[in-house]
Amino acid sequence: MIQPAPHLVKLVITTGDPAGVGPEVSLAAARDFLSEQPNVQITLLGDASLFKDSSEKNLSRIDQLQIESIPLASTAISGVLNPANAQYVLNLLDRASDACIQGDFDAMVTAPVQKSLINSAGILFTGHTEYLAQRCNTKHVVMMLCAPLPAGFLGIQSQRDLRVALVSTHLPLKEVSASLSYELLLETIQIVNQDLRTKFAITKPVIRVAGLNPHAGESGYLGCEEIEMIAPAIEAAKQQGISVSGPYPGDTMFDAAALEHVDVFIAMYHDQGLAPFKFVTFGGGVNVTLGLPIIRTSVDHGTALDIAGKGVADSGSMLEALRLAYALALNKRKTS
């Protein structure tokens, strides 16, 4: 059970693409979290028309659940993408990130956006992670997914958090190898270690790092990235006192026994890490950006256009994102 904060923790939610499930899961999760944690104030960013609710007509007047209305550029229809609203989506992110940097909010939580929509409007956008790094003037950030695993899962004795961080994020597979470097790998390990210590309050994180190639390169027969970059970066991190090991073959790094003692697994590319993660977390995962000067968590799913506006979207991932944002905000208060 999360311990109550002495003062309200202020969270802000960017409710994502108005055509997707973002507005509805944001509202549902915010209500659920407030029912379990009274020491929170949640602000939903988005056009007020997206939060109409017959049971609570004066929703924006509820002290701990507020709406800051940011106007749509064009009408939003559930399930129908509208490029005219691309800048609106970015306006939500700009408002939330600026307010967090200024200290008006303790953390931001993001609902899903449609990358293709933003790019089709002529705005280069590869994802929240990269956009917020630029917005916060941060050179290197790390995308990490988190989810609780219950006791008994694959034989683990007690509940553990599964965490998977990525060296590269939204890149075509053919570009991954060229994107890697010794410096990038070492910095990724350092950022993961630092944020697990300061934001997650883990005194000495235990880290596993994957190789890039099948069998972690098979001693150079299946690729040399492990020999030339990955292993040297791991060794340098060890010399700095970081508890890190690898490189492990991607298909065996996530063995059940490791779940008992490994705090985070670092994968080289998106699907290497997120395919096993999402297979075992069943939509209950949370995306957190490490290395930022602010706290940002997010759902681990997309806009789900096919079910948007039908009242059937699962708000579980957004609820977990709020829980994690709250916990990280408390940890930050303790160390500041």
Phi, psi and omega in degrees: 000129179290132180284139181298146176274149180293335177229158181302133171271126184260115180247144177236135180248124169272121193273008168076198181295129184292345179273348183261195183276356185308307182301318183287321179287330178295313180295315181296315181292323179299316178297316181297319182291322178294332179287336179258343183221100184285344186270041184225145167239126183243130176246125176266125175263126179162165178298133185301333181294342182279352185240027177297133182213118185293335183277341179220080186294330181256046184306319185291350180266355177291126189306316187262359175227109186238155174244126171255105187284124174243120190290140172294153174277333183209163180303138178254130176240126182305128177085356183241110181292143181226105181304338180296339181263011180299314181293327176304315180300317180290329177300323177298314181295319180297315181297314183292314182294318178298317181293324178291318178300322181282351179088010179287332175233151179277335181196155175243145179235132187246134171275166187289148174240165179256103184302319182298325179297314182294318179292325179293340177274005177088015180249118181292121183210117179258345178156166178306314186304309182290321181296315181289329176299315178294319182296325181265008179054045181247124186292317188225118174237165183231132177273127179226136175255140181228147173198143177283137174252127183288154175304138181096341179294121183053027175087005180291144188284329182216166181301136178226152175266125174272125179232132179229119179253156185239137175283314174245156186243260188266078180233146169300145184302325183293346181260354187297309184303315182293337181280342184277149174205161176304315183296316180298316182295315180295317179297322179298313178299318181295316180295315179300313180298314182297314183287330175293328178285312188273320183268327182258358177058037174262115190301311180222088183299140175260123189238135171246138181240133179276159168276178178265320188263164174305139180059027181054038175091348179050053178056034176098347181287334181244019180137151186249001182301323180297316182288318188276330186232310191291307180298316177299323178294319178297317180296319179296321178295321177299320180295340177270005178089011179275135181275086185227146179219164180136190359282140179259147172302138183300332184275354178235357183297325184268049179285152187301322182297328181291334182300335182289333188226351180271129181274332179203142174252132178253120179257156183281328183214168191311297187286336177299323181266322189274338176297308177294325180299309184289335178296324184261349184259350171052045175078009180259017184275165179228136176263129177230138180263117179269150177096348178282155174284353178241169177262127177223123174238166184203164171292163179252022181232174182265196186285343177048056184301330184292338180243002182299136177079002182262357178076018182244359182294138179275123181266012185299318181293321177295322177298316178296324178295322177293318179299316180292318179301318179297313181297318180294323178296321178295317179299319180296321178298323182292329185261355182259000000 
